[in-house]
Amino acid sequence: MSSGTTLVGDGWHHGAQLIMGVTVTDLCEDFGWLSEFGPFYHVSCVSFVRSLTPVEALARLGAETDGIEEATFEELQERTMKCIDSDDRMRTGYVGALETDGWTVLIQLWAASIANENPLLRRLSQSTEVVSINRNVHASDFFVYAADGELVTWFDLLGPDARAGSDPDRFVDMMREVGLDPDLDPDLDLDEDLEDSDPGEFPRAFALARKITGFPFSQGMLDMRLLGAVISSR
């Protein structure tokens, strides 16, 4: 069967179903938690930076070296709220960072300056590459890939056909494999039960990030000690 086909066959609801090369079961098991976990589901930005340590990545974002401190995920949330309540909330933010498999994962909660601020993205991606997934207060999600200081690919998860960047088609094949196919008919009438089981575009963005980085962003990572710091978008 073609990997570009949505399969809804006899007894489909009893097993994993293939949608554009990835099963709904796999998406739900690996990334479904992101659609249920408030700190990420409402407003967040998760970025993956290759070959930089957490300290190096935070420094590129404007963090002062002596301001970088260890933090649990709970402390990351608390310190983020303090930044939001400060007078500089429009120009600063708090970012947590952890390192795994040759990449640094940067976590912003209730903010998305890394994905939204071109100067930050350019600095962060110099001589390396950055994958960034943003979700804002209007539940509008977008995916960004930058390399060597240049925006390579950008698209809204609800409209992956309208991509921008210097090489907007870089990941088209991977997008299809995780169900973000720009050729899919958005009005396709799938079985109602299948629609209910579909985790949606937000987890699919993290499935695409996994294909690029080689590892999944898992809930277990939140149990790791992070490094955190205030960054500046100036």
C-alpha positions in Angstrom: 0.0 0.0 0.0 1.1 3.6 -0.6 2.4 5.5 2.4 0.5 8.5 1.1 -2.9 6.9 1.6 -5.2 7.3 4.5 -6.3 3.8 5.5 -9.7 3.2 7.0 -10.5 -0.5 6.6 -12.4 -3.3 8.2 -11.7 -3.4 11.9 -9.5 -0.2 11.8 -10.6 0.9 15.2 -9.1 -2.3 16.7 -5.5 -1.4 15.7 -3.0 1.3 14.7 -4.0 3.1 11.6 -1.5 4.5 9.0 -2.0 8.1 8.1 0.6 9.5 5.7 3.3 7.0 6.9 2.7 7.4 10.6 0.2 5.6 12.8 -2.3 7.5 14.9 -1.4 5.1 17.8 2.3 6.1 17.5 1.4 9.8 17.5 -0.9 9.5 20.5 1.6 7.4 22.4 4.7 9.5 21.6 3.3 13.1 21.4 -0.3 13.0 22.5 0.7 14.3 26.0 1.6 17.7 24.4 -2.1 18.3 23.6 -3.1 17.6 27.2 -0.3 19.1 29.2 -1.3 22.8 29.9 2.2 24.4 30.0 2.8 23.4 26.4 -0.7 23.2 25.0 -1.7 26.8 25.7 1.3 29.0 24.8 4.8 27.6 24.4 7.8 27.4 22.2 10.1 24.4 22.1 13.3 24.7 20.1 16.0 22.2 19.2 19.6 23.5 18.5 22.2 21.2 17.1 25.8 21.0 18.6 25.4 23.8 21.1 25.6 23.2 24.9 22.8 24.7 27.0 25.1 27.4 28.2 26.2 28.3 24.7 22.6 28.4 23.4 21.4 30.6 26.3 24.3 32.9 25.8 23.4 33.4 22.2 19.9 34.4 23.4 21.3 37.2 25.5 21.6 35.4 28.8 24.2 36.6 31.2 26.6 33.8 32.1 26.3 34.5 35.9 22.6 34.5 35.5 22.4 30.9 34.3 21.1 28.6 37.1 19.9 25.0 37.5 16.2 24.6 37.7 13.5 21.9 37.8 10.6 22.1 35.4 8.4 23.4 38.3 11.0 26.2 39.0 11.1 27.0 35.3 7.3 27.7 35.5 7.7 29.8 38.6 10.6 31.9 37.2 8.7 32.3 33.9 5.8 33.8 35.7 8.1 36.3 37.6 9.3 37.5 34.2 5.8 37.9 32.9 4.9 40.0 36.0 8.0 42.2 35.6 8.1 45.6 33.9 10.3 44.1 31.2 7.8 41.4 30.2 7.7 42.6 26.6 11.5 42.5 26.2 12.6 39.6 28.4 11.7 36.0 29.0 12.8 33.0 30.9 14.1 29.9 29.0 15.0 26.4 30.2 17.6 24.4 28.4 18.6 20.7 28.5 21.0 18.7 26.4 20.4 15.3 24.8 21.7 13.4 21.8 23.9 16.2 20.5 21.1 18.8 20.6 20.0 21.4 23.2 16.3 21.6 23.8 15.1 25.1 24.7 11.7 25.5 26.5 9.7 28.7 26.7 6.4 28.7 28.5 3.7 31.3 27.9 6.0 33.0 25.4 7.6 32.4 22.0 10.2 35.0 21.5 12.7 32.5 20.0 10.4 31.6 17.1 9.0 35.1 16.7 12.1 37.3 17.0 14.2 37.1 13.8 17.4 38.5 15.5 17.2 35.8 18.1 16.7 33.0 15.6 19.5 34.3 13.4 21.9 34.4 16.4 20.9 31.0 17.6 21.3 29.3 14.2 24.7 30.7 13.3 26.9 27.8 12.0 24.3 25.3 13.2 20.6 24.5 12.7 17.4 25.2 14.8 14.0 23.5 14.8 11.4 25.5 16.6 7.7 24.8 17.3 5.4 27.6 18.5 1.9 27.6 19.9 0.2 30.9 20.7 -2.8 31.9 22.8 -5.1 31.6 19.7 -4.0 27.9 19.3 -2.3 28.9 16.1 0.8 26.7 15.7 3.8 27.1 13.4 7.0 25.3 12.5 10.3 27.0 11.9 13.6 25.6 10.6 16.7 27.9 10.4 20.3 27.2 9.5 23.4 29.3 9.4 21.5 32.4 10.4 18.9 32.0 7.7 15.2 31.2 7.8 14.9 28.0 5.6 11.4 26.8 6.2 8.3 28.3 7.9 4.7 27.2 7.9 1.5 27.3 9.8 0.5 23.8 10.9 -3.1 24.5 9.7 -1.9 25.6 6.3 1.3 23.7 5.5 0.8 24.5 1.8 1.7 28.1 2.4 5.4 27.7 3.3 8.0 30.5 3.3 11.8 30.6 3.6 14.8 30.2 1.4 14.0 26.5 0.8 10.4 26.0 1.7 10.2 22.5 0.3 13.1 21.1 2.3 11.0 18.8 4.4 8.0 18.2 2.2 8.6 14.4 2.2 8.9 14.2 5.9 5.8 16.4 6.4 3.8 13.9 4.4 5.2 11.0 6.5 3.9 12.6 9.7 0.5 13.7 8.3 1.3 17.3 7.5 0.9 16.7 3.8 0.4 20.1 2.0 -1.5 18.2 -0.7 -4.1 16.7 1.7 -7.7 17.9 1.2 -8.6 19.7 4.4 -12.3 18.8 3.8 -11.6 15.1 3.5 -14.4 13.3 5.2 -12.8 10.7 7.4 -14.7 8.4 9.7 -15.9 10.3 12.8 -14.2 7.9 15.1 -10.9 8.2 13.3 -11.1 12.0 13.6 -11.7 11.7 17.3 -8.6 9.5 17.7 -6.4 11.8 15.7 -4.0 13.8 17.9 -4.0 16.8 15.7 -1.3 19.0 14.0 0.5 20.1 17.2 1.9 16.6 18.0 2.6 16.1 14.3 5.0 19.0 14.4 7.0 17.2 17.1 6.9 14.1 15.0 8.5 16.1 12.2 11.1 17.5 14.6 11.9 13.9 15.6 12.6 13.1 12.0 15.0 16.0 11.7 16.7 15.7 15.1 16.7 12.0 15.4 15.1 11.9 18.9 11.6 12.5 20.4 10.7 15.3 22.8 9.3 13.2 25.6 7.5 14.0 28.9 10.3 12.2 30.7 12.7 14.9 29.7 10.9 17.3 32.1 12.2 15.3 35.0 15.8 16.2 34.0 17.6 19.1 35.6 17.5 22.1 33.3 19.6 25.2 33.1 17.5 28.3 33.1 18.1 32.0 32.4 16.5 35.3 31.5 17.0 36.2 27.9 16.5 39.4 26.1 14.9 40.1 22.7 16.7 43.4 22.3 
